[in-house]
Amino acid sequence: MTDPERTLTGTEHSPPRSWYIDRPLTGFALPRGRVGSLLGRLMGMVNKSEQLEVLAAVDVQPGERVLEAGYGPGVLLGMLLGAGATVAGVDPSPEMRALAARRSEKAVAAGTADLRVGTAESTGFPDESFDVAVSVNNVPMWSDLTAGMRELHRVVRPGGRVVVAWHGGTHTRGIARKLVLPADVLDRITVSMRDVFGNGEMRQGRHIVTFQATR
Ligand SMILES: C[S@@+](CC[C@H](N)C(=O)[O-])C[C@H]1O[C@@H](n2cnc3c(N)ncnc32)[C@H](O)[C@@H]1O
């Protein structure tokens, strides 16, 4: 039975919950309001090295269509555009949409960036629309892990790539050290990816752990 509190978007009285975090999502997990905008700006300044590692893992080619789920302030989106990709994104926070759209203003105006309010579990994009789907630092916030993996599988073309990343790696720094996921949870994400894609691999980078699959 569906728990009415575990909704995708939540309500004013019942913020969304996730498959992993046992309390309503707030703060960096779901930045809302003026404080959320400040947190988003902070995020945009501090984790560039993580985004660069994800960019390398994605190995985007000019002209590829990339979906980012949970783009936050949009740092990776900017890097993907810089690499010649066409980008689309979903994030449940309208404040993050505003920040990310400002950061990639020209691409939004030119139609090479399509940034929407939405979630990894329900992107709203048609089947097989993308060459690549990527998610950075939000897989524990998804309401339902399997639903998120299924959605990324649905929107990526056959042969397309999916990279899901989270704080970790061999040289985790600062606050990210407290956010490293326990081994059983890393296993759970790998297993969910393999169940949905029929393949999937966890890789420890320098500042990030990635889960990578091919559709
Ligand atoms: C810690 S921030 C990371 C933002 C960005 N990816 C980065 O690395 O800077 C988490 C982001 O995930 C978003 N988020 C929360 N729940 C989500 C969901 N179910 N699907 C996609 N994104 C979600 C939040 O709104 C927030 O922008």
The ligand as an SDF file (V2000), in Angstrom:
LIG
                    3D

 27 29  0  0  0  0  0  0  0  0999 V2000
   22.7120   17.8930   -2.6330 C   0  0  0  0  0  0  0  0  0  0  0  0
   21.8510   18.6130   -3.9820 S   0  0  0  0  0  0  0  0  0  0  0  0
   22.8890   18.1910   -5.3650 C   0  0  0  0  0  0  0  0  0  0  0  0
   22.6840   19.1110   -6.5140 C   0  0  0  0  0  0  0  0  0  0  0  0
   23.6470   18.9420   -7.7020 C   0  0  0  0  0  0  0  0  0  0  0  0
   23.4370   17.6970   -8.3960 N   0  0  0  0  0  0  0  0  0  0  0  0
   25.0640   19.0660   -7.2620 C   0  0  0  0  0  0  0  0  0  0  0  0
   25.7650   18.0350   -7.2050 O   0  0  0  0  0  0  0  0  0  0  0  0
   25.4900   20.1990   -6.9750 O   0  0  0  0  0  0  0  0  0  0  0  0
   20.4750   17.5160   -4.1700 C   0  0  0  0  0  0  0  0  0  0  0  0
   19.5380   17.9400   -5.2760 C   0  0  0  0  0  0  0  0  0  0  0  0
   18.6370   16.8610   -5.5340 O   0  0  0  0  0  0  0  0  0  0  0  0
   17.3650   17.3880   -5.7270 C   0  0  0  0  0  0  0  0  0  0  0  0
   16.3910   16.3120   -5.4640 N   0  0  0  0  0  0  0  0  0  0  0  0
   15.7180   16.0040   -4.3190 C   0  0  0  0  0  0  0  0  0  0  0  0
   14.8960   14.9810   -4.5310 N   0  0  0  0  0  0  0  0  0  0  0  0
   15.0530   14.6080   -5.8280 C   0  0  0  0  0  0  0  0  0  0  0  0
   14.4560   13.6130   -6.6560 C   0  0  0  0  0  0  0  0  0  0  0  0
   13.5310   12.7810   -6.1850 N   0  0  0  0  0  0  0  0  0  0  0  0
   14.8420   13.5390   -7.9470 N   0  0  0  0  0  0  0  0  0  0  0  0
   15.7840   14.3740   -8.4510 C   0  0  0  0  0  0  0  0  0  0  0  0
   16.3790   15.3370   -7.7040 N   0  0  0  0  0  0  0  0  0  0  0  0
   16.0110   15.4580   -6.4240 C   0  0  0  0  0  0  0  0  0  0  0  0
   17.2880   18.5860   -4.7880 C   0  0  0  0  0  0  0  0  0  0  0  0
   16.2770   19.4920   -5.1330 O   0  0  0  0  0  0  0  0  0  0  0  0
   18.6920   19.1590   -4.9370 C   0  0  0  0  0  0  0  0  0  0  0  0
   18.7650   20.0820   -5.9840 O   0  0  0  0  0  0  0  0  0  0  0  0
  1  2  1  0
  2  3  1  0
  2 10  1  0
  3  4  1  0
  4  5  1  0
  5  6  1  0
  5  7  1  0
  7  8  2  0
  7  9  1  0
 10 11  1  0
 11 12  1  0
 11 26  1  0
 12 13  1  0
 13 14  1  0
 13 24  1  0
 14 15  1  0
 14 23  1  0
 15 16  2  0
 16 17  1  0
 17 18  1  0
 17 23  2  0
 18 19  1  0
 18 20  2  0
 20 21  1  0
 21 22  2  0
 22 23  1  0
 24 25  1  0
 24 26  1  0
 26 27  1  0
M  CHG  2   2   1   9  -1
M  END
$$$$
